[in-house]
Amino acid sequence: MADLAGGGTWPLISRLVRRHLKQRLAIAACSVLLAVMPVSAQTRAEATDGPVANLAAWQAADESGRAQLEAAIDARIDAARARVDALSAELAGNAAALAEDGNALDARAGDLNALFATVRQAAADAASLRRDSLVAAQLGMRDALARRVAAPGYVPAITDLEALQQLYLEEMAAAGRVVRFEGQVVSPQGIEQAAEVVRVGVFTLLSGGQFLAWDPGTGTLQTLVQQPRARHRALAEAVTAASEGMVPMAVDPTAGAMLDLLARQPSIVERIQQGGIIGYVIIALGAVGLALALWRLVATVVIAG
């Protein structure tokens, strides 16, 4: 009794009793419900057939919706195919019309194409002329217009043709002028310095009585390493020192090529030096032969006298 009073096992017994009572009450409630609400065989059949009927209805509705969706998709595909066929026909018609217009354009522009080809060739020649001309040493290349007109596929305008004509006229005018200007001259030692340059037309460049060469690749004026002979240098000095009047001058119509060959032509001393020992022996034999010939000539004159 002391344990029961102290609460050791009493709560456990109380919980078991309450659980047993709950189970009995649940069984009694189920019995009452079964007695009050009897379920017939027809009711059970209806309860069983209801979900089956609903499932069939859902399947029928789903098949109907899927058929409608497929019909809509087929209709859109047919419309897209018809649109593609229409666009393909339109593209083919446009291509045929474009080809016909291109043939008509080529037929009408036949003479113009030949004219444009001639103009482009003339522009290419003008660009090369401007680049290599001695006038470029004074005024710069000035070949942008000619290179643009000479570009393949470029259709020149009237203004381009007039500007191209002006290029040739300027070059022709520069060929008859003697001009002095300041420029950067590269010496044979590679030193660049400012100097007065005399341009004789489009033929010769002078500075300080020496002949210059124009290098279009680097855009520089260079003093010839080998200058022409003394008589040509004397003419150059006279032109450089003159301020007015007429002065004789040797010009190079090849814009430096002939002058370079003339400068490379060796003098008599250089030719003798190039001959070496064999050359000296030949000259000595020639001198001895000439001396013998003179001696025999003098002897003959004396004997005859």
C-alpha positions in Angstrom: 0.0 0.0 0.0 2.9 2.3 0.6 3.9 1.9 -3.1 0.4 2.7 -4.3 0.1 5.7 -2.0 3.4 6.9 -3.2 2.3 6.9 -6.9 4.7 4.2 -8.3 2.3 1.9 -10.3 -1.0 3.7 -10.1 -0.6 5.9 -13.2 0.2 2.9 -15.3 -3.0 1.1 -14.2 -4.9 4.3 -14.9 -3.7 4.5 -18.5 -4.5 0.8 -19.2 -8.0 1.3 -17.9 -8.6 4.3 -20.1 -7.3 2.6 -23.2 -9.6 -0.4 -22.6 -12.6 1.9 -22.2 -11.9 3.7 -25.4 -11.7 0.5 -27.4 -15.0 -0.7 -26.0 -16.6 2.6 -26.8 -15.4 2.5 -30.4 -16.7 -1.0 -30.9 -20.1 0.0 -29.5 -20.2 3.0 -31.8 -19.5 0.9 -34.9 -22.2 -1.5 -34.0 -24.7 1.3 -33.6 -23.8 2.8 -37.0 -24.2 -0.6 -38.7 -27.5 -1.0 -37.2 -28.8 2.4 -38.0 -27.4 2.6 -41.6 -27.7 -0.7 -43.4 -26.0 -0.7 -46.8 -27.8 -2.5 -49.7 -26.1 -4.3 -52.6 -27.3 -1.7 -55.1 -25.8 1.1 -53.0 -22.5 -0.8 -52.9 -22.6 -1.3 -56.6 -23.3 2.4 -57.2 -20.4 3.3 -54.9 -18.2 1.0 -56.9 -19.4 2.1 -60.4 -19.1 5.8 -59.7 -15.3 6.1 -59.9 -15.2 3.9 -63.0 -17.7 6.0 -64.8 -15.8 9.2 -63.9 -12.6 7.7 -65.2 -14.2 6.8 -68.5 -15.6 10.3 -68.8 -12.2 11.7 -68.1 -10.6 9.5 -70.7 -13.2 10.5 -73.3 -12.7 14.2 -72.6 -9.0 13.7 -72.8 -9.2 12.0 -76.2 -11.5 14.7 -77.5 -9.1 17.4 -76.4 -6.1 15.6 -77.9 -7.9 15.2 -81.2 -8.8 18.9 -81.2 -5.2 19.8 -80.4 -3.8 17.6 -83.1 -6.3 19.1 -85.6 -5.1 22.6 -84.7 -1.5 21.6 -85.0 -2.1 20.0 -88.4 -3.9 23.1 -89.5 -1.0 25.3 -88.5 1.5 23.0 -90.2 -0.5 23.2 -93.4 -0.6 26.9 -93.2 3.2 27.1 -92.6 3.8 24.9 -95.6 1.6 27.0 -97.8 3.5 30.1 -96.6 6.8 28.5 -97.4 5.6 27.5 -100.8 4.4 31.0 -101.5 7.7 32.6 -100.3 9.7 30.1 -102.4 7.8 31.0 -105.4 8.2 34.7 -104.7 12.0 34.2 -104.1 12.3 32.4 -107.4 10.4 35.2 -109.2 12.6 37.9 -107.6 15.8 36.0 -108.5 14.6 35.7 -112.1 13.7 39.4 -112.2 17.1 40.3 -110.7 19.0 38.3 -113.2 17.0 39.9 -116.0 17.7 43.4 -114.6 21.4 42.5 -114.2 21.7 41.4 -117.9 20.0 44.6 -119.0 22.4 46.6 -116.8 25.4 44.8 -118.2 24.2 45.4 -121.8 23.6 49.1 -121.1 26.9 49.6 -119.2 29.1 47.7 -121.7 30.8 50.8 -123.0 31.0 52.4 -119.5 32.8 49.3 -118.1 35.5 49.7 -120.8 35.7 53.4 -120.0 36.0 52.7 -116.3 38.8 50.2 -116.9 40.7 52.8 -118.9 40.2 55.4 -116.2 41.4 53.0 -113.5 44.5 52.2 -115.6 45.2 55.9 -116.1 44.8 56.5 -112.3 47.2 53.6 -111.5 49.8 55.2 -113.9 49.2 58.6 -112.2 49.7 57.1 -108.8 53.0 55.5 -109.8 54.1 58.8 -111.6 53.3 60.8 -108.5 55.1 58.4 -106.2 58.3 58.2 -108.3 58.4 61.8 -109.6 61.0 64.2 -108.2 58.2 66.6 -107.5 57.2 64.3 -104.6 60.5 65.2 -102.9 59.1 68.8 -102.7 55.3 68.4 -102.3 54.9 64.8 -101.1 53.3 61.8 -102.7 49.8 63.3 -103.3 48.6 60.0 -104.7 45.6 59.3 -102.5 43.1 60.4 -105.2 44.8 58.3 -107.9 44.9 55.2 -105.7 41.3 55.6 -104.8 40.2 55.9 -108.4 42.4 52.9 -109.4 40.8 50.6 -106.8 38.9 47.7 -108.3 35.2 48.2 -108.4 35.4 51.9 -107.8 33.0 54.0 -110.0 34.6 57.4 -110.6 32.5 60.5 -110.6 33.0 63.5 -112.9 34.8 65.3 -110.1 37.3 62.4 -109.9 38.0 62.6 -113.6 38.6 66.3 -113.4 40.9 65.9 -110.4 42.8 63.2 -112.2 43.2 65.5 -115.2 44.5 68.2 -112.8 47.2 65.8 -111.5 48.6 65.3 -115.0 48.5 69.1 -115.7 50.4 69.8 -112.5 53.1 67.3 -113.4 53.4 68.8 -116.8 53.8 72.3 -115.4 56.3 71.1 -112.8 58.5 69.6 -115.6 59.3 73.1 -116.9 60.2 74.8 -113.6 63.4 75.2 -111.6 62.4 75.4 -108.0 64.4 75.9 -104.7 63.0 74.5 -101.5 64.2 73.3 -98.1 64.4 69.6 -97.5 66.0 66.9 -95.4 69.1 65.4 -97.2 70.8 62.2 -96.2 74.6 62.3 -96.7 76.6 59.2 -97.8 77.5 58.8 -94.1 73.8 58.4 -93.2 73.5 61.8 -91.5 70.2 63.6 -92.2 70.3 67.4 -92.2 68.3 70.3 -93.6 69.7 71.8 -96.8 68.6 73.9 -99.8 67.5 71.7 -102.7 67.2 72.8 -106.3 64.8 70.8 -108.5 65.4 71.1 -112.2 62.0 70.1 -113.6 61.3 66.5 -113.0 64.8 65.5 -114.1 67.5 66.4 -111.6 67.9 67.3 -107.9 70.9 69.3 -106.6 72.1 70.4 -103.2 75.4 72.2 -102.6 76.7 71.4 -106.1 76.1 67.7 -105.7 73.5 65.5 -107.3 70.8 63.9 -105.2 68.6 60.8 -105.6 64.9 60.5 -104.6 64.0 57.2 -102.8 60.1 56.9 -103.0 60.3 53.8 -100.8 61.6 55.7 -97.8 60.6 59.2 -98.9 64.1 60.6 -98.5 66.6 62.6 -100.5 70.0 61.0 -100.6 73.3 62.3 -101.8 74.8 60.1 -104.5 77.7 58.2 -103.1 79.5 58.4 -106.4 79.1 61.7 -108.1 79.4 62.2 -111.9 82.6 63.6 -113.4 84.0 67.0 -112.7 82.4 68.7 -115.8 78.9 67.6 -114.6 79.6 68.7 -111.1 80.7 72.1 -112.4 77.3 72.5 -114.1 75.6 71.5 -110.9 77.5 74.1 -108.9 76.7 76.8 -111.5 73.0 76.0 -111.3 73.1 76.0 -107.5 74.9 79.3 -107.3 72.7 81.1 -110.0 69.9 83.2 -108.9 68.6 84.4 -112.3 69.3 84.1 -116.1 69.9 81.1 -118.3 72.4 78.5 -117.0 73.4 75.3 -118.9 72.6 72.1 -117.1 72.8 68.4 -117.9 69.4 66.8 -117.2 68.5 63.1 -116.7 65.2 62.2 -118.5 65.2 58.9 -116.7 64.8 60.7 -113.3 68.1 59.4 -111.9 68.7 56.0 -113.6 71.1 57.4 -116.3 72.8 59.7 -113.7 73.5 56.6 -111.5 75.1 54.8 -114.4 77.1 57.8 -115.3 78.3 58.1 -111.7 79.3 54.4 -111.7 81.4 54.8 -114.9 85.0 54.5 -113.8 87.6 57.1 -114.7 91.0 56.3 -116.5 92.8 56.0 -113.2 90.2 53.7 -111.8 90.3 51.6 -114.9 94.1 51.3 -114.5 93.7 50.3 -110.9 91.1 47.7 -111.9 93.6 46.1 -114.3 96.0 45.3 -111.4 99.5 43.9 -112.2 98.6 42.6 -115.6 97.3 46.1 -116.5 100.5 47.7 -115.3 102.6 45.2 -117.4 100.6 45.9 -120.5 100.9 49.7 -120.0 104.7 49.3 -119.5 105.0 47.3 -122.7 103.0 49.8 -124.5 105.1 52.6 -123.2 108.3 50.8 -124.3 106.9 50.1 -127.7 105.8 53.8 -128.1 109.3 54.9 -127.1 110.9 52.6 -129.6 108.6 53.8 -132.3 109.5 57.4 -131.5 113.2 56.6 -131.5 113.0 54.9 -134.9 111.0 57.8 -136.2 113.6 60.3 -135.0 116.4 58.2 -136.4 114.8 57.9 -139.7 114.2 61.7 -139.9 117.8 62.3 -139.0 119.2 59.9 -141.6 117.0 61.2 -144.2 118.1 64.7 -143.5 
